[in-house]
Amino acid sequence: MNYRHSFHAGNFADLVKHALVLRLLADRQAAGPVTVIDTHAGAGLYDLSGDAVRSREAEAGVLRLMQAAQRPPAIQTLAEEVAALNAGEAVRFYPGSPLLVARALRPGDRYVGFELNPPVHDLLVEALKAHDRAGAVEGDGYALAEAEARKVKAPLVLIDPPFERPDDYLRAAETGAAITRRDPAAVVAVWTPLKDMETFDGFVRRLASAGVKSALMAEARLRPLNNPMKMNGCAMTVLNPPPGAEGAAREICGWVTAELGDAGARAEIWSL
Ligand SMILES: C[S@@+](CC[C@H](N)C(=O)[O-])C[C@H]1O[C@@H](n2cnc3c(N)ncnc32)[C@H](O)[C@@H]1O
């Protein structure tokens, strides 16, 4: 387990993922109390004055978001969360999915985040300690999320692996499919990097062979997808998308590609 999200926190891919998760959460909350299950939770809170300075990914992501003169509503919500976390000061802290969700929970809602790496799990516990509706569990998020989803109705599930293992695409597709097969009211969002077309096509084929019949595919392509060694974009695949998800995905991926992408960057929003 070499992956450290602290290098990538607040990059363009986090913006796409977190803005859409906030929107999915708001949609789900409108229908009643919700349990949010986060298969790969990470540390929960990132200090951008650390590893992120070296990677410069936050500089090209959340710092640009916060400096933008205009933002569409779906990404404005994330900007407001980042501003609130930093108490209106310069952006030093960026929330991971656990803290972002925990701060948005309402009475009756619950969040559980799974994290395999023990030191990262300890950071997660610390990040969530002020939020009594949110909890952290150490262990393999794929298996534990399926078990957790069986205990509740209509959960919102985020599957966000580091993709450092070759079977992450397969396990992400199969876990999402298994959860929605058992509970057709569950909403599952899977984050994937976009490197080259063949890898992403393979993920889509795995979803189909795992029984997924329909999904919203929200792609933010910052560069042509022709280098398997480089993250050229990212995608959020939403199984059982609520009605507002497609419009929100267009706003979010549209803003990210227009403002943070190379010339020729584009958003692709389509349905499986
Ligand atoms: C991309 S980061 C998660 C970021 C987080 N979801 C967010 O948006 O802030 C992936 C995390 O998954 C953890 N991890 C790797 N394999 C895992 C597994 N099988 N189960 C749970 N966590 C895992 C890594 O240690 C890492 O912290």
PDBQT file of the ligand as one rigid body, heavy atoms in Angstrom, charges set to zero:
ROOT
HETATM    1  C1  LIG A 301      -8.221   7.577  -3.383  1.00  0.00    +0.000 C 
HETATM    2  S1  LIG A 301      -7.946   7.370  -1.668  1.00  0.00    +0.000 S 
HETATM    3  C2  LIG A 301      -9.515   7.736  -0.977  1.00  0.00    +0.000 C 
HETATM    4  C3  LIG A 301      -9.898   9.165  -1.017  1.00  0.00    +0.000 C 
HETATM    5  C4  LIG A 301     -11.231   9.487  -0.379  1.00  0.00    +0.000 C 
HETATM    6  N1  LIG A 301     -12.309   8.624  -0.862  1.00  0.00    +0.000 N 
HETATM    7  C5  LIG A 301     -11.598  10.936  -0.636  1.00  0.00    +0.000 C 
HETATM    8  O1  LIG A 301     -12.316  11.204  -1.618  1.00  0.00    +0.000 OA
HETATM    9  O2  LIG A 301     -11.172  11.778   0.142  1.00  0.00    +0.000 OA
HETATM   10  C6  LIG A 301      -7.897   5.616  -1.509  1.00  0.00    +0.000 C 
HETATM   11  C7  LIG A 301      -7.698   5.113  -0.087  1.00  0.00    +0.000 C 
HETATM   12  O3  LIG A 301      -8.044   3.727  -0.079  1.00  0.00    +0.000 OA
HETATM   13  C8  LIG A 301      -7.199   3.042   0.834  1.00  0.00    +0.000 C 
HETATM   14  N2  LIG A 301      -7.301   1.605   0.480  1.00  0.00    +0.000 N 
HETATM   15  C9  LIG A 301      -6.581   0.876  -0.419  1.00  0.00    +0.000 A 
HETATM   16  N3  LIG A 301      -7.097  -0.365  -0.549  1.00  0.00    +0.000 NA
HETATM   17  C10 LIG A 301      -8.195  -0.416   0.255  1.00  0.00    +0.000 A 
HETATM   18  C11 LIG A 301      -9.175  -1.411   0.541  1.00  0.00    +0.000 A 
HETATM   19  N4  LIG A 301      -9.155  -2.620  -0.070  1.00  0.00    +0.000 N 
HETATM   20  N5  LIG A 301     -10.151  -1.119   1.432  1.00  0.00    +0.000 NA
HETATM   21  C12 LIG A 301     -10.201   0.102   2.048  1.00  0.00    +0.000 A 
HETATM   22  N6  LIG A 301      -9.298   1.082   1.824  1.00  0.00    +0.000 NA
HETATM   23  C13 LIG A 301      -8.316   0.837   0.930  1.00  0.00    +0.000 A 
HETATM   24  C14 LIG A 301      -5.856   3.707   0.645  1.00  0.00    +0.000 C 
HETATM   25  O4  LIG A 301      -5.047   3.513   1.791  1.00  0.00    +0.000 OA
HETATM   26  C15 LIG A 301      -6.275   5.178   0.439  1.00  0.00    +0.000 C 
HETATM   27  O5  LIG A 301      -6.275   5.867   1.671  1.00  0.00    +0.000 OA
ENDROOT
TORSDOF 0
